Amino acid sequence: MTVVNRSAGRLDSLRKMVAGLDTDIEFEYHCNVLPEVNDRLMGQLPPHSLVINATGMGKDLPGSPITDGGLFPIGGIAWELNYRGELGFLHQALAQREARQVRVEDGWLYFLNGWTQVIAEVLKVRIDEAMFSTGWPW
């Protein structure tokens, strides 16, 4: 798993958390703010890799963590966790969807899932898949 973050402190926190896990997954940690470096890192990923924009760039901050020249892995998945804003990463992935066979996901369902969990806790109800798909029966 390759993790890139703009904050050395956040990477250190993640490194400590991962060290406490019983996993054979190898992690690479990169502290970086340059989209060109992210392009290079993404270019080293094997086909069918998952690339996630969890930076807030494109929603809370302008831009994207990659450049327009960055290539998504062939047959990979591009997941833009943001659900509103300019969504530059999402548009970059969509531009490569056919040529590189990239499955592109946005952050809308992720956002809805988070809020339904909050609503369920506040209202003391269980929201399951059937309830979520049919509406609010209560």
N, C-alpha and C positions, 0 to 999 in steps of 0.2 A: 504494500500500500504506500503510495507516495502522497505525502501531505505537504502543502505549501501554505504558509501563513506569513502575513506582513509583520507579525509580532513575535519576537524571540521568546517573550514570556509565555505566550499562549502555546508555542511549540514545546517549551519546557514542561508546561503543565500537562500537555497531551503525552509527552514522552514518559512522565512519571506515572500517569494513569495506565498507559499501555504496559509499562514495566510490571505493574501489579496484576496483569492478566495472565492467565494460563493459555497462551496461544502460540502457534508456530508460524503465524503470519509475520513476514518481515516488513518493517516500516522504514521508510526513508523520510527524513524531515528536512525541509528547505525553508529558510527564512528569506523571503524575496518580495520585492515590490515591482519588479520590472516585467511587464507583459512579454517581452521578447524571451526572457528566461523561462517563463511559464510555457511559451510556445515550444521551446527546446525540450523541456521536461515532458510535455504532452506528446511530442514527437517520438519520445523513447518508449512510450507505452505500447504493449503488445495489442494486436487486433482484439476487438470485442471488450476493450476496457471501458470502465465507467468513469466519466469526468464530471465532477460536480462543481458548480459555482455556488459556494456558500459564503461569499465575501460580503455581500450587500452591494457590490458594485453593479450598477444598472438599476438599483432601487434607491438606496440611501446615498450612494456615491455615484458620480458619473463614470461612464466607461465600462470596461470589461477587464477581467484579469488576463486575457489573451489579446493578441493583435488579430486583425483580419487575415493575416497570413498564417496563423496557427492552424495546424491540421489535426482534426479529431481522428482517433483511431478508426480504422476500417471496421465496420460492423459494430462499432461501439455505441454507448449510450451517453448522451449529453443531458445532464439534469440541471436545469436552472432553478435553484431553490426560491428565487424571487418570484413574486406573483404580480407585481405592479412596477411601474417605472419605465425607463427606456429599454431595459432588458437586452442590452447589447450582446451578451453571451448567448442568449436564446436565439437572436437573429443570426449570429455567426454560425451557430449549430444548424439552424434551419437552412442556411445557404449551402451547407455541405451534406444535407440529408440524403439526397439522391446519389451524388457523386461518390460519397464515402460510406453510404449505407448506414447512416447514423440515425438511431432512434432518439428522438428529441422529446424531452418531458419538461413541463414548466412546473412552477411551484404552487399552483392553485390547489390541487388536492392535498398537498402537504400543509398548506395554510388552513384549509378546511378541517383537516384531521386535528390539527392543534387546537383550533377553536372549539370543535365539538367536544374534545376532552375537557376543556375548561367549562363549557356549558354543562356537561354531564356532572362535573364535580359540584358546581354552584347549585344546580337545580336538583341534585341527588337523583339523577336518572341514569339508566344504562342506555347508551346509544350504540346499537349494533348496526351491522351492514343493512339489514332490512329496514330499520327505522331511518337510517341515513338516506337510503335511496327512495323511500316513499314519502318523506316529509316529516312534519312535526305533528304526530297524532295526539299529543297531550296538550 
